Amino acid sequence: MGTWNSRGLRGSTLEELVNRTNEHYREKGLALIQKIPTPITPVRMDKESRHITLAYFEQRSTVDYIGAVQGVPVCFDAKECSADTFPLANIHPHQVAFMKDFEKQGGAAFFLIYFSHTDDFYYLTLSQLLVFWARMEEGGRKSFRREELDASYYLPKKNGILVPYLYGLQRDLENRD
């Protein structure tokens, strides 16, 4: 697998990589994951091109992706970070609440974080996020640093899979037992 360009990935490219990974997993019969579109209401459209030029979000989105992996319900959100510090402001309280409720129902919820400056993908478990979240709510740091992360959740680059999050999910599920 080649390296990314020096400018790093942008959000839409990260989404495309995750979408292609999901398609690969579906084709191999490993997982069925769908992108959840964010509902919008068009306000203004360009009559010639028929493109929406102004719109507003109808409601707050919960997560980017939802589906099942080998019978396990999963939901996750993909985030990009261009530094060694990830601001928790990039994660919204309603997302955390949804993910907590999702796990109460027996599912696995997580974040895929792409550290663009080092070209690393990280699988952030909900339980790990909740430690950082509680610290923030108690008046502590409003971010977490890479050195605080469990190194075993960095996703390996192998087998031609663009964002191999099933490795992180497997480890996550094994650590719950």
C-alpha positions in Angstrom: 0.0 0.0 0.0 1.4 3.4 -0.9 1.7 6.4 1.3 -0.7 9.4 1.3 0.3 12.7 -0.2 2.1 15.2 2.0 -1.0 17.3 2.6 -2.6 14.4 4.4 -6.2 13.2 4.1 -9.2 15.5 4.3 -12.5 14.5 5.9 -14.1 13.4 2.7 -11.1 11.3 1.8 -11.1 9.6 5.2 -14.8 8.9 4.6 -14.0 7.4 1.2 -11.3 5.1 2.7 -13.7 3.9 5.4 -16.5 3.4 2.8 -14.1 1.3 0.6 -13.0 -0.7 3.6 -16.7 -1.4 4.5 -17.3 -2.5 0.9 -14.3 -4.9 1.1 -15.6 -6.3 4.4 -19.0 -6.8 2.9 -17.7 -8.5 -0.2 -15.7 -10.9 2.1 -18.8 -11.6 4.2 -17.1 -10.2 7.3 -19.3 -7.2 8.1 -22.2 -5.2 6.8 -21.7 -1.5 7.7 -23.6 1.4 6.3 -22.8 5.1 6.2 -25.6 7.1 7.9 -26.4 10.2 5.9 -26.9 13.5 7.8 -30.4 14.7 7.0 -30.5 18.2 5.5 -33.2 20.5 4.3 -32.3 22.4 1.1 -32.9 26.2 1.3 -31.5 27.4 -2.0 -30.6 25.6 -5.2 -28.7 26.6 -8.3 -31.3 26.3 -11.1 -28.8 25.6 -13.8 -26.7 22.9 -12.1 -29.4 21.7 -9.8 -27.0 21.7 -6.9 -27.9 22.7 -3.4 -26.2 26.0 -2.6 -27.6 26.5 0.9 -29.1 24.0 3.4 -29.4 23.4 7.1 -29.2 20.2 9.1 -32.6 18.8 10.1 -31.3 17.2 13.3 -28.0 16.3 15.0 -26.3 13.3 13.6 -25.4 10.5 16.0 -22.7 8.4 14.4 -21.2 8.1 10.9 -21.6 4.3 10.5 -23.8 1.5 11.9 -24.1 -2.2 11.1 -23.1 -5.6 12.2 -19.8 -7.6 12.3 -20.3 -11.4 12.6 -23.5 -10.9 14.6 -22.2 -8.0 16.7 -24.0 -4.7 16.3 -21.4 -1.9 15.8 -21.6 1.8 15.4 -18.7 4.2 15.0 -17.6 7.7 14.0 -14.6 8.6 11.9 -12.5 11.6 13.0 -9.3 13.2 11.6 -6.7 14.9 13.7 -3.6 16.8 12.3 -1.7 16.9 15.6 -0.7 14.8 18.6 -3.5 16.3 20.6 -7.1 15.4 19.9 -9.7 18.0 21.0 -12.7 16.5 22.6 -14.8 19.3 21.1 -14.7 17.2 17.9 -17.0 14.8 19.7 -20.5 15.9 20.7 -22.4 15.0 23.9 -25.3 13.5 21.9 -22.9 11.2 20.1 -21.5 9.9 23.5 -25.0 9.5 24.8 -26.0 7.5 21.7 -22.9 5.3 21.9 -23.4 4.6 25.6 -27.0 3.5 25.0 -25.8 1.4 22.0 -23.4 -0.5 24.2 -26.1 -1.0 26.8 -28.0 -2.9 24.1 -25.1 -5.2 23.6 -23.3 -3.4 20.7 -19.8 -2.1 20.3 -19.3 1.6 19.8 -16.0 3.2 18.9 -14.2 6.0 17.1 -11.8 5.6 14.2 -9.2 8.4 14.5 -6.9 9.2 11.6 -3.7 11.0 12.7 -3.0 12.6 9.4 0.4 14.0 10.2 1.8 10.5 10.9 -0.6 8.5 8.7 -1.8 6.4 11.6 -5.3 5.0 12.2 -6.4 4.4 15.8 -9.3 2.5 17.2 -10.6 4.4 20.2 -12.9 2.3 22.4 -15.9 4.0 23.9 -14.6 3.0 27.4 -11.3 4.8 26.7 -13.1 7.9 25.4 -15.2 7.9 28.5 -12.1 8.2 30.7 -11.1 11.4 28.8 -14.7 12.6 28.7 -15.1 12.3 32.5 -11.8 14.1 33.0 -13.0 17.0 30.8 -16.4 17.2 32.6 -14.6 17.3 36.0 -12.7 20.5 34.8 -9.6 18.8 33.4 -8.1 18.7 30.0 -10.5 19.2 27.0 -8.3 16.9 24.9 -6.2 13.8 25.0 -2.6 13.3 23.8 -1.4 10.4 21.8 0.9 9.2 24.5 -2.2 8.6 26.7 -3.5 6.1 24.2 -3.1 2.3 24.4 -0.6 1.5 21.6 -2.1 -1.9 21.0 -5.1 -0.2 19.4 -3.2 1.4 16.5 -4.4 -0.4 13.3 -1.9 -2.4 11.3 -1.5 -1.7 7.6 -1.7 -5.1 6.0 -3.7 -7.3 3.6 -4.5 -4.3 1.4 -7.3 -3.2 3.8 -7.4 0.6 3.9 -8.7 1.1 7.4 -8.5 -2.3 9.1 -10.7 -1.6 12.0 -11.8 -5.2 12.5 -8.4 -5.7 14.2 -9.3 -3.1 16.8 -12.8 -4.4 17.2 -11.5 -8.0 17.8 -9.2 -6.6 20.5 -12.0 -4.5 22.0 -14.3 -7.5 22.3 -11.7 -9.8 23.7 -10.9 -7.2 26.4 -14.6 -7.0 27.4 -14.7 -10.7 28.5 
